[in-house]
Amino acid sequence: MTAFSPKNFKQLLGLFFFLPLLLAAQEDIHLDNTTALVEIGAKTQFSEDVTGELTIEEIASDVYEPQFQAYTQDAINFAGTASAYWLKFDITKEIPGDFYLNVGSAYIDAVGLYEFDSNDNLISTRLTGDDLPFNSREINVGSYLFKLDYDQGATHTFYLRVKSNQPLFFPLRVGTLDKFMTFNHNLDFLQGIYFGFMLLIFLYNLFLYFSTRERIYLYYIAYVFSITWFMASIFGYFFEYFWPETPFLNQIVVVSSGLTMITATLFTQKFLNTKYASPKMHLGSMIFLVLGVIVCILVILGYRISGLKLAQGGLLFMAIYFMILGIRFKIKGYRPATFYLFAWGALIVGIVFAILESVNVVPVMSYLNAMQIGSALEVLLLSFALGDRINLYKRQKEEAQAIALYESQEREKMIQEQNIILERMVKERTAEVAAKNEKLIDLNREKDMLVNVVAHDLRTPLSHIRMLIQLIDMTSLELTEDQVSYLTEIDNSADRLSQLISRILDIHALETNQIKLKNQLLDASSVVQEVTKSFRLAAENKDIRILTTAQSGNHIIEVDKNYLIQVIENLLSNAIKFSERDKSIHIEVNTREDRTYISIKDQGPGISEADQKKLFGRFQKLSAQPTDGEMSIGLGLSIAKKYVESMDGSIHCESKLGIGTEFIVSFESRGEAYKV
């Protein structure tokens, strides 16, 4: 008898360790039933590919064979993982028929089925999944169906590779096509009830939003949409009917979980009015807004598993937090909080079961998942809560209206009593106002007469004074230097007084609407030349150069010539007054885009932004002062603006401190002009 050596012990231990795997590998799947779908998860072996880069040749090699382990559950569930998983199983076709293999999830990124015949030859490779267009599937249904097409009595070996950046769990079944279609028909029927219900809630509350314009309904329909988007994507309906050729959109489905957190938080804050009723709890709820944004960012950046896990945990804690909020408001006596509490309780149960499904603690449901049931109950109860809130506000409104009506009746009595007193007082006051108004009219009339008389009476002696001064100059009397200076000053003072009287009369004419325009067609450049000539002497006295340019073409405008001359005279006079010696004044006339522009630009001190705001006001004294002691009474620009606007023109100023000022007057062009 041979002695039992350590080497024999190692061989026996190895046989004992791998015996369950060898036994599991020997259990075949037999296609011998056409009346039902058969769950085959527990008859498979699996291996984890952490790198996700193993090929079918490596997986099917003898070297890799020992790494397969027996799977013990009917439904496949690998929870949330970034790894790829390989499933291996043998199927023997005992009876004839169209049998199919079903990977019962629509939410798997990559699915690959590799088929080997009885001689271990690879005879078929079929690739599909959410990362490929919808038409990559053999049968256009939400989940994945693969035809098992080989001879009766043959045994084929299959390797199924699955990879997803979402929780990876699904039933694995075999059966005939008609049984799968029956199953899908029942699935679509129940899913249709769910999505139809969600659509009804969505449209109903959308109608309420358009009717009431209350933002809370907008938050609620956004919340319902985000849940519906997530559920429809899990079952492949959005992919199948909305973007079958754009699988990229499947990668951002988990964004809907982040949006669910955001919209649920906004709805709760509005529904419970937490900002004012519970500021601290309101501040705490802002955490879930931040978490929702982080989930969206993670998913968009490609970290879908991390985003989904954060969304699952965040939704659970958010539901618990909102339940606590609901309890607090219920204790405070807020009646709609009752429905709110039950709603979040239903969702919490659904979330818990969904998480337990994804981490392989409870079995996967066939037709509906727990999250759908919980969310449907939640949106229903929240709709009741909104309705109860409306009824509460309606009752409060009716009570407030009743109180307001009583107060209104009391006020009406008081008002009637006060009206009698007020009517008497108004009559008395009206009589007083009418008498004072009559006095004001008489005073205004006397003021107008006084202005005209004073202006006329002052102009006559002023004219005589200036004439006598001119006669004295003409007699060639031998006057001393002081006498000449005195006469010059008298003449200048008389001239300034005459200008002041003219300005006062001009303002009076503007205020009393006595301006009578005599518009005629004029060449703007000719008027500018005419005015410029009259200012040559004044400019030369300060060594100032007046440069005029007129672009080629006609510059015809329809204006009152006298008023236009006064406007240009005022602007040119100001330019000379505020310019230092040995400077230049540029006057330009041009026509473009059907308007003729007259620009007068100096090199003076410029006008500050503060002064520009009051530039065209009456009697406005600006910070800049005339450079040679000239007189400035602050009326010229206000009169110029009135004249320009009365002739349907416009005037504006462009100025920079230390550089100069440009006044631009424009009128509609009445003749042909060359484009600039």
C-alpha positions as CSV (number, residue, x, y, z in Angstrom):
1,M,0.0,0.0,0.0
2,T,1.4,3.4,-1.0
3,A,2.0,5.9,1.7
4,F,-0.1,9.1,1.8
5,S,2.4,11.9,0.9
6,P,2.0,15.7,1.2
7,K,1.8,15.8,-2.6
8,N,-1.3,13.5,-2.5
9,F,-2.8,15.8,0.2
10,K,-2.4,18.9,-2.0
11,Q,-4.0,17.1,-5.0
12,L,-6.9,15.9,-2.8
13,L,-7.3,19.5,-1.3
14,G,-7.3,21.0,-4.8
15,L,-9.9,18.4,-6.0
16,F,-12.1,19.2,-2.9
17,F,-11.8,23.0,-3.5
18,F,-12.6,23.0,-7.2
19,L,-15.3,20.2,-7.0
20,P,-18.2,22.6,-6.7
21,L,-17.0,24.5,-9.7
22,L,-16.6,21.3,-11.7
23,L,-20.0,20.1,-10.7
24,A,-21.5,23.4,-11.5
25,A,-19.8,23.5,-14.9
26,Q,-21.4,20.1,-15.7
27,E,-25.0,21.3,-15.2
28,D,-26.4,22.0,-18.6
29,I,-29.5,24.1,-19.5
30,H,-32.0,22.0,-21.4
31,L,-34.5,23.5,-23.9
32,D,-37.3,21.1,-23.3
33,N,-40.2,23.3,-22.4
34,T,-42.2,25.5,-24.8
35,T,-44.9,26.6,-22.3
36,A,-42.9,28.9,-20.0
37,L,-39.9,31.1,-19.6
38,V,-37.1,29.5,-17.6
39,E,-34.8,31.4,-15.3
40,I,-31.2,30.2,-15.9
41,G,-29.2,32.5,-13.7
42,A,-28.5,29.8,-11.1
43,K,-27.2,27.5,-13.9
44,T,-24.4,29.8,-15.0
45,Q,-20.9,30.5,-14.0
46,F,-19.4,34.0,-13.8
47,S,-16.1,35.8,-13.7
48,E,-15.2,39.4,-13.1
49,D,-13.1,41.3,-15.6
50,V,-11.8,44.2,-13.5
51,T,-9.9,45.8,-16.4
52,G,-12.8,45.3,-18.9
53,E,-10.3,44.5,-21.6
54,L,-10.3,40.6,-21.7
55,T,-11.1,39.1,-25.1
56,I,-13.2,36.1,-25.8
57,E,-10.1,34.1,-26.8
58,E,-8.6,34.8,-23.3
59,I,-11.9,34.1,-21.5
60,A,-12.5,30.8,-23.4
61,S,-9.0,29.5,-22.8
62,D,-8.2,26.6,-20.5
63,V,-6.0,28.8,-18.5
64,Y,-8.8,31.1,-17.6
65,E,-11.4,28.3,-17.0
66,P,-10.7,27.9,-13.2
67,Q,-11.5,31.5,-12.5
68,F,-15.2,31.0,-13.3
69,Q,-17.5,30.6,-10.2
70,A,-21.0,29.1,-9.9
71,Y,-23.8,31.7,-9.7
72,T,-26.5,30.7,-7.2
73,Q,-29.4,33.1,-7.9
74,D,-32.0,33.0,-10.7
75,A,-31.7,36.8,-11.4
76,I,-28.2,38.1,-12.2
77,N,-27.2,40.9,-9.9
78,F,-23.6,42.4,-9.7
79,A,-24.8,45.7,-8.1
80,G,-23.0,48.9,-9.0
81,T,-19.6,48.2,-10.6
82,A,-17.3,49.5,-13.3
83,S,-16.1,45.9,-14.1
84,A,-17.2,43.8,-17.0
85,Y,-18.7,40.4,-16.1
86,W,-18.6,37.2,-18.1
87,L,-21.3,34.5,-17.8
88,K,-20.7,31.0,-19.1
89,F,-23.4,28.4,-19.6
90,D,-24.1,25.3,-21.8
91,I,-27.5,24.9,-23.5
92,T,-28.7,21.6,-24.9
93,K,-31.6,21.8,-27.4
94,E,-33.8,18.8,-26.5
95,I,-36.8,19.6,-28.7
96,P,-37.3,21.6,-31.9
97,G,-38.6,25.2,-31.7
98,D,-37.6,28.8,-32.0
99,F,-35.9,29.4,-28.6
100,Y,-34.4,32.6,-27.5
101,L,-32.0,33.8,-24.8
102,N,-33.3,36.9,-23.0
103,V,-31.1,39.4,-21.1
104,G,-34.0,41.0,-19.3
105,S,-32.8,44.6,-18.9
106,A,-32.9,47.6,-21.2
107,Y,-30.3,49.5,-19.2
108,I,-27.0,47.8,-20.0
109,D,-24.2,49.7,-21.8
110,A,-22.6,46.7,-23.6
111,V,-23.9,43.2,-24.2
112,G,-21.9,40.6,-26.1
113,L,-22.9,37.0,-26.8
114,Y,-20.3,34.5,-28.0
115,E,-21.5,31.1,-29.2
116,F,-19.3,27.9,-29.4
117,D,-20.4,24.6,-31.0
118,S,-19.8,21.2,-29.5
119,N,-16.3,21.2,-31.1
120,D,-15.4,24.4,-29.2
121,N,-15.4,26.5,-32.4
122,L,-16.6,30.1,-32.1
123,I,-19.5,30.3,-34.6
124,S,-21.3,33.4,-33.6
125,T,-20.5,36.9,-32.1
126,R,-23.4,39.2,-31.4
127,L,-22.8,42.7,-29.9
128,T,-25.4,45.2,-28.8
129,G,-26.2,47.4,-25.8
130,D,-27.1,51.0,-24.9
131,D,-23.8,52.3,-26.3
132,L,-24.9,51.1,-29.8
133,P,-27.9,52.3,-31.9
134,F,-31.2,50.6,-31.1
135,N,-31.3,48.7,-34.4
136,S,-28.2,46.7,-33.3
137,R,-30.6,44.3,-31.5
138,E,-31.8,41.2,-33.1
139,I,-35.4,41.9,-32.0
140,N,-36.5,45.5,-31.6
141,V,-37.7,45.2,-28.0
142,G,-36.6,47.0,-24.9
143,S,-34.5,44.2,-23.4
144,Y,-32.2,41.9,-25.4
145,L,-33.3,38.7,-27.3
146,F,-30.8,36.3,-29.0
147,K,-32.0,33.5,-31.1
148,L,-30.7,30.0,-30.2
149,D,-30.6,28.6,-33.7
150,Y,-28.9,25.2,-33.9
151,D,-29.9,21.5,-34.3
152,Q,-31.9,19.5,-31.9
153,G,-29.8,17.4,-29.6
154,A,-26.8,19.7,-29.9
155,T,-25.1,21.4,-26.9
156,H,-23.6,24.8,-27.4
157,T,-21.5,26.8,-25.0
158,F,-22.2,30.5,-24.6
159,Y,-20.2,33.3,-23.1
160,L,-22.2,36.4,-22.2
161,R,-20.2,39.6,-21.5
162,V,-22.1,42.5,-19.8
163,K,-20.8,45.9,-18.7
164,S,-22.6,48.9,-17.5
165,N,-21.8,52.1,-15.6
166,Q,-25.2,51.7,-13.9
167,P,-26.2,49.0,-11.4
168,L,-25.9,45.7,-13.2
169,F,-28.8,43.4,-12.5
170,F,-31.1,41.6,-14.8
171,P,-33.1,38.3,-15.2
172,L,-31.5,35.8,-17.6
173,R,-34.1,33.5,-19.3
174,V,-34.6,31.1,-22.1
175,G,-37.9,30.4,-23.9
176,T,-39.8,30.6,-27.1
177,L,-40.5,33.9,-28.9
178,D,-44.2,33.8,-28.3
179,K,-43.7,33.5,-24.6
180,F,-41.3,36.4,-24.6
181,M,-43.8,38.5,-26.6
182,T,-46.5,37.6,-24.1
183,F,-44.2,38.6,-21.3
184,N,-43.4,41.9,-23.0
185,H,-47.1,42.5,-23.8
186,N,-47.9,42.2,-20.0
187,L,-44.8,44.4,-19.2
188,D,-45.8,47.1,-21.7
189,F,-49.4,47.0,-20.4
190,L,-48.3,47.6,-16.8
191,Q,-45.7,50.1,-17.8
192,G,-48.3,51.9,-19.9
193,I,-50.5,52.3,-16.9
194,Y,-47.6,53.7,-14.9
195,F,-46.4,56.2,-17.6
196,G,-50.0,57.1,-18.6
197,F,-50.7,57.9,-15.0
198,M,-47.5,60.0,-14.8
199,L,-48.4,61.8,-18.0
200,L,-51.9,62.5,-16.7
201,I,-50.4,64.0,-13.5
202,F,-48.0,66.0,-15.6
203,L,-50.6,67.5,-18.0
204,Y,-53.1,68.2,-15.2
205,N,-50.6,70.2,-13.2
206,L,-49.3,71.9,-16.3
207,F,-52.8,73.1,-17.0
208,L,-53.0,74.3,-13.4
209,Y,-49.8,76.2,-13.8
210,F,-51.0,78.0,-16.9
211,S,-54.3,78.7,-15.1
212,T,-52.8,80.0,-11.9
213,R,-49.2,81.0,-12.9
214,E,-48.1,79.7,-9.4
215,R,-44.4,78.6,-9.5
216,I,-45.1,75.6,-7.3
217,Y,-46.9,73.8,-10.1
218,L,-43.9,74.4,-12.4
219,Y,-41.6,72.8,-9.8
220,Y,-44.0,69.9,-9.4
221,I,-44.3,69.1,-13.1
222,A,-40.5,69.4,-13.5
223,Y,-40.2,66.9,-10.6
224,V,-42.7,64.5,-12.2
225,F,-40.9,64.8,-15.6
226,S,-37.5,64.0,-14.0
227,I,-38.8,60.8,-12.4
228,T,-40.6,59.8,-15.6
229,W,-37.5,60.4,-17.7
230,F,-35.4,58.1,-15.4
231,M,-38.0,55.3,-15.3
232,A,-38.6,55.5,-19.1
233,S,-34.9,55.3,-19.7
234,I,-34.5,52.3,-17.4
235,F,-37.0,50.3,-19.4
236,G,-35.6,51.6,-22.7
237,Y,-38.7,53.5,-23.9
238,F,-37.0,56.8,-24.5
239,F,-34.1,55.1,-26.3
240,E,-36.5,53.1,-28.5
241,Y,-39.0,55.9,-29.4
242,F,-37.1,59.2,-29.0
243,W,-33.4,58.8,-29.8
244,P,-32.8,55.3,-31.3
245,E,-29.9,56.5,-33.4
246,T,-28.3,58.6,-30.6
247,P,-27.0,56.2,-27.9
248,F,-24.9,58.9,-26.4
249,L,-28.0,60.3,-24.6
250,N,-28.3,57.0,-22.7
251,Q,-25.1,57.9,-20.9
252,I,-26.6,61.0,-19.2
253,V,-29.8,59.4,-18.0
254,V,-28.7,59.6,-14.4
255,V,-28.8,63.4,-14.7
256,S,-32.5,63.0,-14.2
257,S,-31.8,61.7,-10.7
258,G,-29.9,65.0,-9.9
259,L,-32.8,67.0,-11.4
260,T,-35.2,65.0,-9.2
261,M,-33.3,66.1,-6.1
262,I,-33.3,69.8,-7.4
263,T,-37.0,70.0,-8.3
264,A,-38.1,68.1,-5.2
265,T,-36.2,70.5,-3.0
266,L,-37.6,73.6,-4.8
267,F,-41.2,72.1,-4.6
268,T,-40.9,71.4,-0.9
269,Q,-39.5,74.8,-0.1
270,K,-42.4,76.4,-1.9
271,F,-45.1,74.0,-0.7
272,L,-44.1,74.4,3.0
273,N,-42.9,78.0,2.6
274,T,-39.8,77.0,4.6
275,K,-37.9,80.2,3.8
276,Y,-40.2,82.1,6.2
277,A,-41.9,79.3,8.3
278,S,-38.6,77.5,9.2
279,P,-35.5,79.3,8.0
280,K,-33.0,76.9,9.6
281,M,-34.7,73.8,7.9
282,H,-34.8,75.8,4.7
283,L,-31.1,76.4,4.9
284,G,-30.6,72.7,5.5
285,S,-32.6,71.7,2.4
286,M,-30.2,73.7,0.3
287,I,-27.7,70.8,0.7
288,F,-29.9,68.7,-1.6
289,L,-29.8,71.4,-4.3
290,V,-26.1,71.3,-4.1
291,L,-26.1,67.4,-4.2
292,G,-28.4,67.5,-7.2
293,V,-26.0,69.8,-9.1
294,I,-23.0,67.6,-8.1
295,V,-24.8,64.5,-9.4
296,C,-25.5,66.2,-12.8
297,I,-21.8,67.3,-13.1
298,L,-20.5,63.8,-12.2
299,V,-22.7,62.2,-14.8
300,I,-21.8,64.7,-17.5
301,L,-18.1,64.2,-16.8
302,G,-18.4,60.5,-17.1
303,Y,-18.5,59.4,-13.5
304,R,-21.9,57.7,-13.8
305,I,-21.6,55.1,-11.1
306,S,-20.4,57.6,-8.6
307,G,-23.2,60.0,-9.7
308,L,-25.8,57.3,-9.3
309,K,-24.6,56.1,-5.9
310,L,-24.6,59.7,-4.7
311,A,-28.1,60.2,-6.2
312,Q,-29.4,57.0,-4.4
313,G,-28.0,58.1,-1.1
314,G,-29.0,61.7,-1.6
315,L,-32.6,60.8,-2.5
316,L,-32.9,58.6,0.5
317,F,-31.6,61.2,3.0
318,M,-33.6,63.9,1.2
319,A,-36.8,61.9,1.6
320,I,-36.1,61.3,5.3
321,Y,-35.3,65.0,5.8
322,F,-38.4,66.1,4.0
323,M,-40.5,63.7,6.1
324,I,-39.0,65.3,9.2
325,L,-40.0,68.7,7.7
326,G,-43.5,67.4,7.1
327,I,-43.8,66.1,10.7
328,R,-42.8,69.6,12.0
329,F,-45.4,71.4,9.9
330,K,-48.0,68.8,10.8
331,I,-47.4,69.5,14.4
332,K,-47.7,73.2,13.8
333,G,-51.2,72.5,12.4
334,Y,-50.5,72.8,8.6
335,R,-53.2,70.5,7.2
336,P,-51.7,69.8,3.7
337,A,-48.6,68.3,5.5
338,T,-50.6,65.1,6.1
339,F,-50.7,64.1,2.4
340,Y,-47.1,65.4,2.1
341,L,-46.0,63.0,4.9
342,F,-47.6,60.0,3.3
343,A,-46.2,60.9,-0.1
344,W,-42.6,61.0,1.1
345,G,-43.2,57.9,3.1
346,A,-44.2,56.0,0.0
347,L,-41.2,57.3,-1.9
348,I,-38.8,56.3,1.0
349,V,-40.1,52.7,0.9
350,G,-39.7,52.7,-2.9
351,I,-36.1,54.1,-2.7
352,V,-35.1,51.6,0.0
353,F,-36.4,48.6,-2.0
354,A,-34.7,50.0,-5.2
355,I,-31.4,50.3,-3.4
356,L,-31.8,46.9,-1.8
357,E,-32.4,45.5,-5.4
358,S,-29.4,47.2,-6.8
359,V,-27.1,45.9,-4.0
360,N,-28.5,42.3,-4.4
361,V,-30.3,42.1,-1.0
362,V,-33.8,41.6,-2.3
363,P,-35.0,39.9,-5.6
364,V,-35.5,41.9,-8.7
365,M,-39.2,42.5,-9.5
366,S,-40.4,41.4,-13.0
367,Y,-42.8,43.9,-14.3
368,L,-42.6,47.0,-12.1
369,N,-39.8,48.1,-9.8
370,A,-40.3,49.4,-6.3
371,M,-39.2,52.9,-7.2
372,Q,-42.0,53.1,-9.8
373,I,-44.7,52.0,-7.3
374,G,-43.3,54.4,-4.7
375,S,-43.0,57.3,-7.1
376,A,-46.5,56.8,-8.5
377,L,-48.0,56.8,-5.0
378,E,-45.9,59.8,-4.1
379,V,-47.0,62.0,-7.1
380,L,-50.6,61.0,-6.4
381,L,-50.4,62.0,-2.8
382,L,-48.6,65.2,-3.6
383,S,-51.4,66.0,-6.0
384,F,-53.8,65.5,-3.2
385,A,-51.6,67.7,-1.0
386,L,-51.6,70.4,-3.7
387,G,-55.4,70.1,-3.9
388,D,-55.8,70.3,-0.2
389,R,-53.5,73.3,-0.2
390,I,-55.7,75.0,-2.8
391,N,-58.8,74.2,-0.7
392,L,-57.1,75.6,2.4
393,Y,-56.2,78.8,0.7
394,K,-59.7,79.0,-0.8
395,R,-61.2,78.7,2.6
396,Q,-58.8,81.2,4.1
397,K,-59.6,83.5,1.1
398,E,-63.3,83.2,1.7
399,E,-62.8,84.0,5.4
400,A,-60.6,87.0,4.6
401,Q,-63.2,88.1,2.0
402,A,-66.0,87.9,4.7
403,I,-63.9,89.9,7.1
404,A,-63.0,92.4,4.3
405,L,-66.6,92.7,3.3
406,Y,-67.6,93.5,6.9
407,E,-64.8,96.0,7.2
408,S,-65.7,97.4,3.8
409,Q,-69.3,98.0,4.9
410,E,-68.1,99.8,8.0
411,R,-65.6,101.8,6.0
412,E,-68.4,102.7,3.5
413,K,-70.5,104.1,6.3
414,M,-67.6,106.1,7.5
415,I,-66.8,107.2,4.0
416,Q,-70.3,108.4,3.4
417,E,-70.1,110.5,6.5
418,Q,-66.7,111.8,5.6
419,N,-67.9,112.5,2.0
420,I,-70.5,114.9,3.2
421,I,-67.9,116.8,5.1
422,L,-65.4,116.6,2.3
423,E,-67.9,117.8,-0.4
424,R,-68.5,120.9,1.6
425,M,-64.8,121.4,2.1
426,V,-64.0,120.8,-1.5
427,K,-66.6,123.3,-2.6
428,E,-65.1,125.9,-0.3
429,R,-61.6,125.0,-1.5
430,T,-62.5,125.0,-5.1
431,A,-63.9,128.5,-4.9
432,E,-60.7,129.6,-3.2
433,V,-58.5,127.9,-5.9
434,A,-60.6,129.4,-8.7
435,A,-60.2,132.9,-7.3
436,K,-56.4,132.4,-6.9
437,N,-56.2,130.9,-10.3
438,E,-57.9,134.0,-11.8
439,K,-55.4,136.2,-10.0
440,L,-52.5,134.1,-11.4
441,I,-53.9,134.5,-14.9
442,D,-54.1,138.2,-14.5
443,L,-50.6,138.4,-13.0
444,N,-49.2,136.3,-15.9
445,R,-50.9,138.6,-18.4
446,E,-49.4,141.6,-16.7
447,K,-46.0,139.9,-16.6
448,D,-46.2,139.4,-20.4
449,M,-47.1,143.0,-21.0
450,L,-44.4,144.1,-18.6
451,V,-41.7,142.1,-20.5
452,N,-42.7,143.5,-23.8
453,V,-42.9,147.1,-22.5
454,V,-39.6,146.9,-20.6
455,A,-37.8,145.3,-23.5
456,H,-39.1,147.9,-25.9
457,D,-38.4,150.8,-23.5
458,L,-34.9,149.5,-22.7
459,R,-33.9,148.8,-26.4
460,T,-34.6,152.5,-27.4
461,P,-32.1,154.2,-25.0
462,L,-29.6,151.4,-25.6
463,S,-29.7,152.0,-29.3
464,H,-29.2,155.8,-28.7
465,I,-26.3,155.1,-26.4
466,R,-24.5,152.9,-29.0
467,M,-25.3,155.4,-31.8
468,L,-23.8,158.3,-29.8
469,I,-20.7,156.2,-29.0
470,Q,-20.3,155.5,-32.7
471,L,-20.7,159.3,-33.5
472,I,-18.0,160.1,-31.0
473,D,-15.7,157.7,-32.8
474,M,-16.7,159.2,-36.1
475,T,-15.9,162.9,-35.0
476,S,-12.2,161.9,-34.6
477,L,-12.0,163.8,-31.4
478,E,-8.7,163.6,-29.7
479,L,-9.6,161.4,-26.8
480,T,-7.3,160.3,-24.1
481,E,-6.5,156.6,-23.7
482,D,-8.7,156.4,-20.6
483,Q,-11.6,158.1,-22.4
484,V,-11.3,155.6,-25.3
485,S,-11.3,152.7,-22.8
486,Y,-14.4,154.1,-21.0
487,L,-16.3,154.5,-24.3
488,T,-15.3,150.9,-25.3
489,E,-16.5,149.6,-22.0
490,I,-19.8,151.6,-22.3
491,D,-20.3,150.1,-25.8
492,N,-19.6,146.6,-24.7
493,S,-21.9,146.9,-21.7
494,A,-24.7,148.3,-23.9
495,D,-24.1,145.4,-26.3
496,R,-24.3,142.8,-23.5
497,L,-27.5,144.3,-22.2
498,S,-29.0,144.3,-25.7
499,Q,-28.1,140.6,-26.0
500,L,-29.6,139.9,-22.6
501,I,-32.9,141.6,-23.6
502,S,-33.0,139.6,-26.9
503,R,-32.5,136.4,-25.0
504,I,-35.3,137.3,-22.6
505,L,-37.6,138.0,-25.5
506,D,-36.6,134.8,-27.2
507,I,-37.4,132.8,-24.0
508,H,-40.7,134.6,-23.7
509,A,-41.6,133.7,-27.3
510,L,-40.7,130.0,-26.7
511,E,-42.7,129.8,-23.4
512,T,-45.8,131.4,-25.0
513,N,-45.5,129.3,-28.2
514,Q,-45.1,132.5,-30.3
515,I,-42.3,131.0,-32.5
516,K,-43.5,131.3,-36.1
517,L,-41.3,129.3,-38.5
518,K,-40.6,130.4,-42.0
519,N,-39.1,127.3,-43.3
520,Q,-37.3,127.3,-46.7
521,L,-34.9,125.0,-48.5
522,L,-31.3,126.1,-47.7
523,D,-27.8,124.8,-48.4
524,A,-26.4,124.2,-44.9
525,S,-22.8,124.8,-46.0
526,S,-23.8,128.3,-47.3
527,V,-25.4,129.3,-44.0
528,V,-22.3,128.1,-42.2
529,Q,-20.0,130.1,-44.4
530,E,-22.2,133.2,-43.9
531,V,-22.1,132.9,-40.1
532,T,-18.4,132.1,-40.1
533,K,-17.5,135.4,-41.9
534,S,-19.3,137.4,-39.2
535,F,-17.1,135.8,-36.5
536,R,-13.7,136.2,-38.3
537,L,-12.9,139.5,-36.4
538,A,-13.8,138.0,-33.0
539,A,-11.7,135.0,-33.7
540,E,-8.7,137.0,-34.9
541,N,-8.8,139.0,-31.7
542,K,-8.0,135.8,-29.8
543,D,-5.7,134.4,-32.6
544,I,-8.2,131.6,-33.2
545,R,-8.4,129.9,-36.5
546,I,-11.8,128.9,-37.8
547,L,-11.6,126.0,-40.3
548,T,-14.7,125.0,-42.3
549,T,-15.1,121.9,-44.5
550,A,-18.1,120.7,-46.4
551,Q,-18.1,117.3,-48.1
552,S,-19.0,117.2,-51.7
553,G,-22.6,117.0,-52.6
554,N,-25.8,118.8,-51.7
555,H,-26.6,119.6,-48.1
556,I,-30.1,120.9,-48.6
557,I,-32.3,121.2,-45.4
558,E,-35.7,122.7,-44.8
559,V,-35.4,125.2,-41.9
560,D,-36.1,128.8,-40.8
561,K,-32.9,130.6,-41.9
562,N,-32.9,133.2,-39.0
563,Y,-33.3,130.5,-36.4
564,L,-30.6,128.3,-37.9
565,I,-28.2,131.4,-38.0
566,Q,-29.0,132.1,-34.3
567,V,-28.2,128.4,-33.4
568,I,-24.9,128.4,-35.3
569,E,-24.0,131.8,-34.0
570,N,-24.6,130.7,-30.4
571,L,-22.5,127.5,-30.8
572,L,-19.7,129.3,-32.7
573,S,-19.7,132.2,-30.1
574,N,-19.4,129.6,-27.3
575,A,-16.5,127.9,-29.1
576,I,-14.6,131.2,-29.3
577,K,-15.4,132.2,-25.7
578,F,-14.2,128.9,-24.2
579,S,-11.1,128.5,-26.5
580,E,-7.6,129.6,-25.4
581,R,-5.6,131.8,-27.7
582,D,-3.9,130.3,-30.7
583,K,-6.3,127.4,-31.0
584,S,-8.5,126.1,-33.9
585,I,-12.2,125.6,-34.3
586,H,-13.4,123.1,-36.9
587,I,-16.8,123.4,-38.5
588,E,-17.8,120.5,-40.8
589,V,-21.0,120.0,-42.9
590,N,-21.7,116.5,-44.3
591,T,-24.7,114.4,-45.3
592,R,-25.1,110.7,-44.8
593,E,-28.1,108.3,-44.4
594,D,-30.6,111.0,-45.3
595,R,-29.5,113.5,-42.6
596,T,-27.4,116.6,-42.8
597,Y,-25.0,117.2,-39.9
598,I,-23.4,120.5,-38.8
599,S,-20.4,119.9,-36.4
600,I,-18.7,122.7,-34.5
601,K,-15.6,121.4,-32.6
602,D,-13.3,123.4,-30.4
603,Q,-10.1,122.7,-28.5
604,G,-11.3,124.2,-25.3
605,P,-11.3,122.8,-21.7
606,G,-14.1,120.3,-22.4
607,I,-17.3,119.7,-20.4
608,S,-17.5,117.3,-17.4
609,E,-20.1,114.5,-17.3
610,A,-21.9,116.4,-14.5
611,D,-22.1,119.6,-16.5
612,Q,-23.3,117.7,-19.6
613,K,-26.4,116.5,-17.8
614,K,-27.5,120.2,-17.3
615,L,-26.0,121.6,-20.5
616,F,-29.3,122.6,-22.2
617,G,-31.0,123.9,-19.1
618,R,-31.9,127.6,-18.6
619,F,-29.6,129.8,-16.6
620,Q,-27.1,127.0,-16.1
621,K,-23.6,128.0,-15.1
622,L,-21.0,125.4,-15.9
623,S,-17.6,124.8,-14.3
624,A,-15.8,125.9,-17.4
625,Q,-15.4,129.7,-17.8
626,P,-14.8,131.9,-20.9
627,T,-11.1,132.4,-21.4
628,D,-11.0,136.2,-22.1
629,G,-13.6,137.5,-19.7
630,E,-16.5,137.2,-22.1
631,M,-20.1,137.3,-20.8
632,S,-22.1,134.1,-20.4
633,I,-25.6,134.2,-19.0
634,G,-26.5,130.5,-19.4
635,L,-29.4,130.9,-21.8
636,G,-27.9,130.4,-25.3
637,L,-27.8,126.6,-25.4
638,S,-31.4,126.2,-24.0
639,I,-32.7,128.5,-26.7
640,A,-30.6,126.8,-29.4
641,K,-32.1,123.4,-28.4
642,K,-35.6,124.8,-28.5
643,Y,-35.0,126.3,-32.0
644,V,-33.5,123.1,-33.4
645,E,-36.3,120.9,-32.0
646,S,-39.0,123.3,-33.3
647,M,-37.5,122.7,-36.8
648,D,-37.6,118.9,-36.3
649,G,-33.9,118.6,-35.8
650,S,-31.6,117.3,-33.1
651,I,-28.6,118.6,-31.2
652,H,-26.2,116.8,-28.9
653,C,-22.8,117.3,-27.4
654,E,-19.7,115.1,-27.3
655,S,-16.9,116.3,-25.0
656,K,-13.7,115.1,-23.2
657,L,-12.1,117.1,-20.4
658,G,-8.8,118.7,-21.6
659,I,-9.4,117.8,-25.2
660,G,-12.4,119.8,-26.4
661,T,-16.1,119.9,-27.1
662,E,-18.1,119.1,-30.2
663,F,-21.7,120.2,-30.8
664,I,-23.5,118.3,-33.6
665,V,-26.8,119.6,-35.1
666,S,-28.7,117.5,-37.6
667,F,-31.7,117.8,-39.8
668,E,-33.4,115.6,-42.3
669,S,-31.8,116.0,-45.8
670,R,-34.0,117.3,-48.5
671,G,-31.6,116.9,-51.5
672,E,-29.4,114.3,-53.1
673,A,-26.3,113.6,-50.9
674,Y,-23.2,111.6,-51.4
675,K,-22.8,108.6,-49.1
676,V,-19.9,109.0,-46.7
